[in-house]
């Protein structure tokens, strides 16, 4: 039986303890018809994830995160075979003992793009980010209406207001220095974000870490981790793009947005970077660096700028492709 987890303390006590989780996982696999399949705990991710034999992945969600398990299963079913990159097929999902949710999905194959990026030749990097732009355009063109009962936020404007109230304190907790903190209110005042954008299905964590590739030819072979999916402004997905995919490389950002079919103002993406649920500006600075002038506008250009000015790029929406 999977252990009872109702608090953060209980979660922290069991999340990395495979000896505590494994008996319950083995029992669940038996009930799913996978008795005797080798189980391997994967080291990454915020939730426990196991490979089950060669063909399956089992992802687990404790009671406090049960809604994420519901969302993951529904979104995976919604996008399967509809994107230009493989995504896991859902074989089973449901509730187990003590309020745990599970999603049994097909196993994708390939190398994690984040781990092999240093070996990818420059011309293949440019092609891969173009492929990611096409994947995002296709994802954003899907109708999110069938998922509105499991994905939020219902009111994007209210979500932005709530995040604006939280962001300075969140960045302070993360260690952002006072000269940067003082800039946040004025910067957000200067950027007009739509309060009722076209409702778009968002992955929200578009990162190299969530793509798989085949090193023979450097082609995308998988996209996974739809647990934190949302419905909202398409620009919100480009926070992950700039911080974790193109990482301040203006040429790569230009290639990606060209294949996506729409260019975003760097200031808009910087505003979303501040408002993102998982925003951690000090960590971003350590990873990507910061311009000498020390302004949020400078960060916007450094992290989300392109080598082709926005006004000179095509601005088709993803549904016009």
C-alpha positions in Angstrom: 0.0 0.0 0.0 1.2 3.5 -0.8 1.9 5.5 2.3 -0.5 8.2 3.6 0.7 11.6 2.6 -1.3 14.7 3.6 1.3 17.3 4.6 4.5 18.7 3.2 6.4 17.1 6.1 5.0 13.6 5.2 5.7 14.2 1.5 9.3 15.2 2.2 9.8 12.1 4.4 8.7 9.7 1.6 9.3 11.3 -1.8 12.9 10.2 -2.1 12.5 7.0 -0.1 12.1 4.3 -2.7 12.1 1.6 0.0 8.9 3.2 1.4 7.2 3.6 -2.0 8.3 0.5 -3.8 6.0 -2.1 -2.1 2.9 0.0 -2.9 4.1 0.6 -6.4 4.7 -3.2 -7.0 1.2 -3.9 -5.6 -0.3 -1.3 -8.0 1.6 -2.8 -10.9 0.1 -6.2 -10.1 -3.4 -4.8 -10.2 -2.6 -3.1 -13.5 -1.6 -6.4 -15.0 2.1 -5.8 -14.9 3.2 -8.4 -12.3 6.9 -9.1 -12.4 7.8 -6.2 -14.7 11.2 -4.6 -13.7 10.7 -1.3 -11.9 13.2 1.5 -12.1 12.8 4.7 -10.2 13.7 7.7 -12.3 15.8 10.3 -10.5 14.2 13.5 -11.9 10.8 15.1 -11.5 8.7 16.5 -8.6 6.6 13.4 -8.4 7.7 9.7 -8.2 8.1 8.2 -11.6 9.0 4.6 -12.5 9.8 2.8 -15.7 7.9 -0.4 -15.8 9.7 -2.8 -18.1 10.6 -1.5 -21.5 7.2 -0.2 -22.5 5.6 1.8 -19.7 6.1 4.6 -17.3 4.1 4.9 -14.0 3.8 8.4 -12.5 2.4 8.8 -9.0 0.7 11.8 -7.3 0.0 11.9 -3.5 -3.4 13.1 -2.3 -2.4 16.9 -2.0 -1.3 16.7 -5.7 -4.1 14.5 -6.9 -5.5 17.2 -9.2 -2.2 17.3 -11.1 -2.6 13.6 -11.7 -6.1 14.1 -13.1 -4.8 16.9 -15.3 -1.8 14.9 -16.6 -4.0 12.0 -17.7 -6.6 14.2 -19.4 -4.0 16.4 -21.2 -2.0 13.5 -22.4 -5.1 11.9 -23.8 -6.1 15.2 -25.4 -2.8 15.8 -27.2 -1.9 12.2 -28.1 -1.2 11.8 -31.9 -2.0 15.5 -32.4 1.4 17.0 -32.2 4.4 16.7 -34.5 6.4 15.0 -31.7 5.5 11.8 -29.8 3.8 12.2 -26.5 3.0 9.4 -24.0 -0.2 7.4 -24.6 -2.3 6.9 -21.5 -2.9 3.2 -20.7 -4.6 3.6 -17.3 -5.2 6.3 -14.8 -7.1 6.5 -11.6 -7.1 6.6 -7.8 -5.3 4.2 -5.5 -5.2 3.7 -1.8 -4.7 6.7 0.5 -5.8 9.2 -2.2 -2.9 8.6 -4.5 -3.5 9.2 -8.2 -1.6 7.3 -10.9 -1.0 7.6 -14.7 0.3 4.6 -16.5 1.6 5.8 -19.9 3.7 4.5 -22.8 7.4 5.0 -22.5 9.1 7.4 -24.9 12.6 6.6 -26.1 15.5 8.9 -26.8 18.1 11.0 -25.0 17.1 13.9 -22.8 17.8 17.1 -24.8 19.2 19.0 -21.8 21.8 16.3 -21.1 23.0 16.0 -24.7 22.7 19.7 -25.8 26.5 20.2 -25.5 27.0 17.6 -28.2 24.5 18.9 -30.6 26.1 20.7 -33.6 25.1 24.3 -34.1 23.1 23.7 -37.3 21.2 20.9 -35.6 20.5 23.1 -32.6 18.9 25.7 -35.0 16.8 23.0 -36.6 15.7 21.5 -33.2 14.5 24.8 -31.9 12.6 25.3 -35.2 11.0 22.0 -34.6 10.1 23.0 -31.0 8.5 26.2 -32.4 6.3 24.1 -34.7 5.4 21.8 -31.8 4.3 24.8 -29.7 2.3 26.3 -32.6 0.5 23.0 -33.0 -0.1 22.7 -29.2 -1.4 26.3 -29.0 -3.8 25.7 -32.0 -5.6 22.9 -30.2 -9.0 23.6 -28.8 -8.6 23.7 -24.9 -12.3 23.6 -24.2 -12.5 19.9 -23.4 -10.0 20.5 -20.6 -11.6 23.5 -19.0 -13.0 21.4 -16.2 -9.5 20.2 -15.0 -7.2 23.1 -16.1 -7.2 26.6 -14.8 -7.2 29.5 -14.3 -10.7 30.3 -15.3 -10.1 34.0 -15.2 -6.7 35.0 -16.7 -6.9 38.6 -15.5 -7.5 37.5 -11.9 -4.6 35.1 -12.2 -2.3 38.0 -13.3 -3.5 40.2 -10.5 -2.9 37.4 -7.9 0.6 36.7 -9.3 1.4 40.4 -9.3 0.6 40.6 -5.6 2.8 37.6 -4.9 5.8 38.1 -7.2 7.9 40.6 -5.3 7.7 38.5 -2.1 8.4 35.3 -4.0 11.5 36.9 -5.6 12.6 38.2 -2.2 12.3 34.7 -0.7 14.4 33.4 -3.6 17.1 35.9 -2.7 16.6 38.7 -5.3 18.5 41.9 -4.2 16.7 45.1 -3.3 17.8 47.1 -6.4 16.0 44.6 -8.6 13.0 44.2 -6.3 12.3 48.0 -6.5 12.0 47.8 -10.3 9.3 45.2 -10.4 6.2 47.3 -9.8 7.2 50.0 -12.3 8.2 47.4 -14.9 4.9 45.6 -14.7 3.1 48.9 -14.9 4.9 49.6 -18.2 3.9 46.3 -19.9 0.3 45.9 -21.1 -0.6 42.2 -20.7 -4.1 41.1 -22.1 -6.5 40.2 -19.3 -8.7 38.1 -21.6 -6.3 36.6 -24.2 -7.3 33.9 -26.6 -7.6 30.8 -24.4 -4.6 28.6 -25.3 -3.5 25.2 -24.0 -0.2 25.8 -22.3 2.5 23.3 -21.4 4.0 26.0 -19.0 7.4 24.2 -18.7 8.8 24.2 -22.2 12.3 23.2 -21.3 15.1 21.1 -22.9 14.6 18.8 -20.0 11.2 17.8 -21.3 12.2 16.9 -24.8 13.8 13.7 -26.0 16.0 13.4 -29.1 17.6 10.7 -31.2 21.3 11.5 -31.4 21.4 9.8 -34.8 20.2 12.8 -36.9 19.2 14.9 -33.9 15.5 14.6 -34.3 12.9 15.2 -31.6 11.5 11.9 -30.3 9.3 13.0 -27.4 7.7 15.7 -25.3 6.5 14.8 -21.8 5.5 16.2 -18.4 2.1 17.9 -18.9 1.3 17.9 -15.2 1.5 21.7 -14.8 -0.5 22.5 -17.9 -2.8 25.5 -17.9 -5.1 27.4 -20.2 -4.1 31.1 -20.8 -2.0 33.5 -22.8 0.3 31.8 -25.3 3.1 34.2 -24.3 3.3 32.5 -20.9 4.8 29.4 -22.5 7.7 31.4 -23.9 9.1 32.0 -20.4 10.4 28.4 -20.5 11.5 28.8 -24.1 13.7 31.8 -23.3 15.1 30.6 -20.0 15.5 26.8 -20.7 15.6 26.3 -24.5 17.2 29.3 -26.3 18.8 30.6 -23.1 19.5 34.1 -24.2 20.7 33.1 -27.7 19.0 35.7 -29.9 19.5 33.7 -33.1 17.9 30.6 -31.6 15.0 32.6 -30.3 14.5 34.1 -33.8 14.5 30.7 -35.4 12.0 29.3 -32.9 9.6 32.2 -33.1 9.8 32.2 -36.9 8.7 28.5 -37.0 6.1 29.2 -34.4 4.7 32.0 -36.6 4.6 34.8 -34.1 7.1 37.1 -32.4 6.6 38.4 -28.8 7.9 41.6 -27.4 10.8 40.8 -25.0 9.2 43.0 -22.4 6.0 41.0 -22.5 8.0 37.8 -22.0 10.0 39.4 -19.1 6.7 40.4 -17.4 5.5 36.8 -17.7 8.9 35.6 -16.4 8.2 37.6 -13.2 4.6 36.5 -12.9 5.2 32.8 -13.7 4.1 30.5 -10.9 7.6 29.0 -10.6 9.5 32.2 -11.2 13.0 32.4 -9.7 14.8 35.5 -11.0 18.0 35.0 -9.0 18.4 31.5 -10.4 17.7 32.7 -13.9 20.4 35.3 -13.4 22.9 32.7 -12.2 22.1 30.6 -15.2 21.8 33.2 -17.9 23.7 36.2 -16.6 22.5 39.8 -16.3 23.4 42.9 -18.3 25.7 45.5 -16.6 23.1 48.2 -16.5 21.1 46.1 -14.1 17.5 46.8 -15.4 14.6 44.5 -16.1 14.4 46.0 -19.6 18.0 44.9 -20.0 17.1 41.4 -18.8 14.2 41.3 -21.3 16.5 42.0 -24.2 19.3 39.7 -23.0 17.0 36.7 -22.3 14.2 37.1 -24.8 15.6 39.3 -27.5 16.0 38.2 -31.2 18.5 39.0 -33.9 15.6 40.1 -36.0 13.6 43.0 -34.6 10.0 42.2 -33.6 8.5 44.7 -36.0 10.3 43.0 -38.9 9.1 39.5 -38.2 5.9 37.9 -39.4 3.2 38.0 -36.7 0.8 35.2 -37.7 -1.0 33.5 -34.9 -0.5 29.8 -34.5 -4.0 29.1 -35.8 -3.1 30.8 -39.1 -0.3 28.3 -39.9 
